């Protein structure tokens, strides 16, 4: 009697393509067709739904694991609320500056509304153009 072998399950792009081809089949049937089953010693097929669904998630590129950024330390999560410190300063924490990919020296314009403070990042390109224009004017004045 021939023993059934455990198949090699599809992954990545080939898995996604096969699932789309299988259209109206049930989840279990799709998993089986994509190779996500095992054959027990008694010859019974068991569908591995968790492996199938995890492979689909991976193939789609969805990251469910909570990978920590930075130095691997926990810490508090960003709450998007700050309060005025005793010295009158407002401090925007590192969690926000990392999320916005800000670096030391980045500049902002501050505008005050009735109940809002707006920060607008000053673009480096604009500053460089202004400097070039000033240099051009200085050169013209010097040559005159």
C-alpha positions as CSV (number, residue, x, y, z in Angstrom):
1,X,0.0,0.0,0.0
2,X,1.5,3.4,-1.1
3,X,1.9,5.9,1.7
4,X,0.8,9.5,1.0
5,X,3.7,12.0,1.5
6,X,3.3,15.4,3.2
7,X,3.3,18.0,0.5
8,X,5.6,21.0,0.2
9,X,3.3,24.0,1.0
10,X,3.3,27.0,-1.4
11,X,4.6,30.4,-0.1
12,X,4.9,34.0,-1.2
13,X,3.7,35.0,-4.6
14,X,2.9,31.5,-5.7
15,X,0.6,31.0,-2.7
16,X,-1.3,34.3,-3.4
17,X,-1.7,33.3,-7.1
18,X,-3.0,29.8,-6.3
19,X,-5.5,31.2,-3.7
20,X,-6.9,33.6,-6.3
21,X,-7.2,30.8,-8.8
22,X,-9.1,28.7,-6.4
23,X,-11.8,31.4,-6.1
24,X,-15.0,30.0,-4.5
25,X,-13.5,27.0,-2.6
26,X,-13.7,27.0,1.2
27,X,-10.7,28.0,3.3
28,X,-10.0,24.4,4.2
29,X,-10.1,23.4,0.5
30,X,-7.8,26.2,-0.5
31,X,-5.4,25.3,2.3
32,X,-5.3,21.7,1.2
33,X,-4.8,22.6,-2.5
34,X,-1.9,24.9,-1.5
35,X,-0.2,22.1,0.4
36,X,-1.1,23.0,4.0
37,X,-2.0,19.6,5.3
38,X,-0.3,16.6,6.8
39,X,-1.0,13.0,6.5
40,X,-1.1,11.1,9.8
41,X,0.2,7.6,10.4
42,X,-3.3,6.3,9.8
43,X,-3.4,8.0,6.4
44,X,-5.8,10.7,7.5
45,X,-5.3,14.2,6.0
46,X,-5.3,17.1,8.5
47,X,-5.5,20.7,7.2
48,X,-3.1,23.1,8.9
49,X,-5.2,26.2,8.9
50,X,-3.0,28.3,11.2
51,X,0.1,27.6,9.0
52,X,-2.0,28.5,5.9
53,X,-3.3,31.7,7.3
54,X,0.1,32.8,8.7
55,X,1.6,32.1,5.3
56,X,-1.0,34.2,3.6
57,X,-0.4,37.1,6.0
58,X,3.4,36.8,5.4
59,X,2.8,36.6,1.6
60,X,0.8,39.8,1.8
61,X,3.6,41.5,3.6
62,X,1.6,42.3,6.7
63,X,3.7,42.7,9.9
64,X,1.8,41.6,13.0
65,X,4.7,41.1,15.3
66,X,5.4,44.1,17.5
67,X,9.0,44.6,16.7
68,X,10.6,47.2,18.9
69,X,12.4,50.1,17.3
70,X,15.5,51.9,18.7
71,X,17.6,50.3,21.4
72,X,15.1,47.5,22.2
73,X,14.0,49.0,25.5
74,X,10.3,49.1,26.2
75,X,9.2,52.4,27.6
76,X,6.0,54.3,27.3
77,X,4.1,54.5,24.1
78,X,3.2,57.8,22.4
79,X,-0.1,59.2,23.7
80,X,-0.3,62.3,21.5
81,X,-0.8,64.5,24.5
82,X,1.7,66.8,26.2
83,X,1.4,69.2,29.1
84,X,3.2,72.5,29.9
85,X,6.2,71.9,32.2
86,X,6.8,73.9,35.3
87,X,9.3,76.1,33.5
88,X,6.7,76.9,30.8
89,X,8.2,74.7,28.1
90,X,6.4,72.2,25.9
91,X,8.4,69.1,25.2
92,X,7.7,66.9,22.3
93,X,9.1,63.5,23.0
94,X,11.5,61.3,21.0
95,X,8.7,58.9,20.0
96,X,7.1,61.7,17.9
97,X,10.4,62.9,16.4
98,X,11.3,59.4,15.4
99,X,7.9,58.8,13.9
100,X,8.3,61.9,11.8
101,X,11.9,61.1,10.9
102,X,13.2,64.4,12.4
103,X,16.9,65.0,13.1
104,X,18.8,67.4,15.4
105,X,18.9,70.8,13.7
106,X,15.6,70.4,11.8
107,X,13.8,73.8,12.0
108,X,10.2,74.7,12.3
109,X,8.1,77.9,12.0
110,X,5.7,78.4,14.9
111,X,2.3,80.1,14.3
112,X,-0.2,80.7,17.1
113,X,-3.9,80.2,16.7
114,X,-6.6,81.0,19.2
115,X,-6.3,77.6,20.8
116,X,-3.7,76.0,18.6
117,X,0.0,76.0,18.1
118,X,1.0,75.1,14.5
119,X,4.5,73.8,13.7
120,X,5.5,73.9,10.0
121,X,8.8,72.4,9.1
122,X,11.2,74.7,7.3
123,X,12.3,73.1,4.1
124,X,16.1,72.9,3.5
125,X,15.7,73.5,-0.3
126,X,14.0,76.8,0.3
127,X,16.8,77.9,2.7
128,X,19.5,76.9,0.2
129,X,17.7,78.8,-2.6
130,X,17.5,81.9,-0.4
131,X,21.2,81.6,0.4
132,X,22.1,81.2,-3.3
133,X,20.0,84.3,-4.1
134,X,21.7,86.3,-1.4
135,X,25.1,85.2,-2.7
136,X,24.1,86.2,-6.3
137,X,23.0,89.7,-5.1
138,X,26.3,90.1,-3.1
139,X,28.3,89.2,-6.2
140,X,26.3,91.7,-8.4
141,X,26.8,94.5,-5.8
142,X,30.5,93.7,-5.6
143,X,31.0,93.8,-9.3
144,X,29.1,97.1,-9.7
